[in-house]
Amino acid sequence: MRKRLAIVLLVGALGIAGLIAAVFLVPGATGGRATPEQVVGSWASTQGARLTLHPDGTLTAADLPTDFSTPDNLPIHPFTGDGSWTLEPKPSLGDQELKLVLSTAEGRIGVRVLITDEGARGGIYLPIDEGSGSKYLLRKSA
């Protein structure tokens, strides 16, 4: 009986150790992150949106959605124009946030963009539905 209990405890401890290793040692396991230099440049979606982040913290955008329809999650309220961006510090868990401030005739609109993978290799995205994890992805253009 003691031998069986010892085996169960050992397997449980190995499982917990594996989970801790995956979260803290595997790159990207705790979310995407990037440096400002890695996000500067041109980004595009397969749906036609374009976003250029300039080194001075300004941006230009074309057909960038600022919202999504419910329940089909289609991009709506596309923005074309100028604005600014800042890269927020990386939280301990989750993807790093890139804050966009878009200048419109009515004022300013804030848009939340998140980083995918280490160095934004997987792209940047606008979260569509946090619950389902659906994303509007933009990838860096060559």
C-alpha positions in Angstrom: 0.0 0.0 0.0 2.8 2.4 0.9 4.6 1.6 -2.3 1.5 2.4 -4.4 1.0 5.7 -2.5 4.7 6.6 -3.1 4.3 5.9 -6.9 1.1 8.0 -7.1 2.8 10.9 -5.2 5.9 10.6 -7.5 3.9 10.7 -10.7 1.9 13.7 -9.3 5.1 15.5 -8.4 6.6 14.8 -11.9 3.4 16.1 -13.5 3.5 19.4 -11.5 7.2 19.8 -12.3 6.5 19.3 -16.0 3.7 21.9 -15.9 6.0 24.4 -14.1 8.7 23.8 -16.7 6.3 24.3 -19.6 5.0 27.6 -18.2 8.4 29.1 -17.2 11.0 27.5 -19.4 9.4 27.1 -22.8 9.6 30.3 -24.8 6.2 31.8 -25.5 4.4 29.5 -22.9 3.5 32.6 -20.8 2.4 34.7 -23.8 3.8 36.7 -26.7 6.3 39.5 -26.1 8.4 41.8 -28.3 10.7 44.8 -28.1 9.7 48.1 -29.8 12.2 47.4 -32.5 10.5 44.1 -33.3 7.1 45.7 -33.8 8.2 48.7 -35.9 7.3 48.1 -39.5 4.4 47.2 -41.7 1.7 44.7 -40.8 -1.1 43.3 -42.9 -4.1 41.0 -42.5 -5.4 38.6 -45.0 -8.7 40.7 -45.0 -6.9 43.8 -46.3 -6.1 45.8 -43.2 -2.7 47.5 -43.1 -0.9 49.0 -40.1 2.6 50.7 -40.2 4.2 51.4 -36.8 7.0 54.0 -37.1 10.0 54.2 -34.8 8.9 57.6 -33.4 5.7 56.1 -31.9 3.4 57.3 -34.7 1.3 55.0 -37.0 -0.6 54.9 -40.2 -3.4 52.5 -40.8 -5.7 51.5 -43.6 -9.0 49.6 -43.2 -8.0 48.6 -39.6 -11.1 47.3 -37.8 -11.9 49.0 -34.5 -14.7 46.6 -33.6 -16.3 43.3 -34.6 -19.9 42.3 -35.2 -21.8 40.0 -33.0 -22.2 37.0 -33.3 -20.3 36.4 -36.5 -17.1 38.3 -35.5 -16.7 40.2 -38.7 -14.5 43.3 -38.7 -16.5 46.6 -38.6 -15.8 50.3 -38.3 -12.6 50.2 -40.3 -10.1 53.0 -39.6 -7.9 54.7 -42.1 -5.6 57.5 -40.9 -2.9 58.3 -38.4 -2.3 57.8 -34.7 0.3 56.7 -32.2 1.3 53.5 -30.5 3.0 52.4 -27.3 4.2 49.0 -26.2 3.1 48.1 -22.7 5.3 46.1 -20.3 4.9 42.4 -20.6 2.6 40.9 -17.9 3.8 37.8 -16.1 1.2 35.7 -17.9 -0.6 36.5 -21.2 0.4 38.4 -24.3 2.1 41.7 -24.2 -0.2 44.7 -25.2 0.4 47.2 -27.9 -1.8 50.2 -27.4 -3.0 52.1 -30.5 -4.5 55.6 -30.3 -6.2 56.5 -33.6 -7.0 60.1 -34.5 -10.5 60.6 -35.9 -12.7 63.6 -36.8 -14.7 62.9 -33.6 -11.6 62.5 -31.4 -9.4 59.6 -30.5 -10.1 55.9 -30.4 -8.1 53.4 -28.4 -7.5 50.0 -29.9 -5.9 47.1 -28.0 -3.5 44.9 -30.0 -1.6 41.9 -28.6 1.6 40.2 -29.4 1.8 36.6 -30.6 4.9 34.5 -29.9 8.4 35.6 -28.9 9.5 38.7 -30.9 6.0 38.9 -32.5 7.0 36.1 -34.9 3.4 34.9 -35.0 2.1 38.4 -35.7 0.0 40.9 -33.8 -3.7 40.6 -33.3 -6.9 42.4 -32.2 -8.8 40.2 -29.8 -12.3 39.6 -31.2 -13.8 37.5 -28.4 -11.7 36.9 -25.3 -13.9 33.9 -24.3 -13.5 32.0 -27.5 -9.9 33.2 -28.2 -10.8 34.4 -31.7 -8.3 36.9 -33.1 -7.9 39.3 -36.0 -4.3 38.6 -37.0 -1.9 40.9 -38.8 1.5 39.6 -40.0 4.6 41.6 -40.6 5.1 42.5 -44.3 8.4 42.0 -46.0 
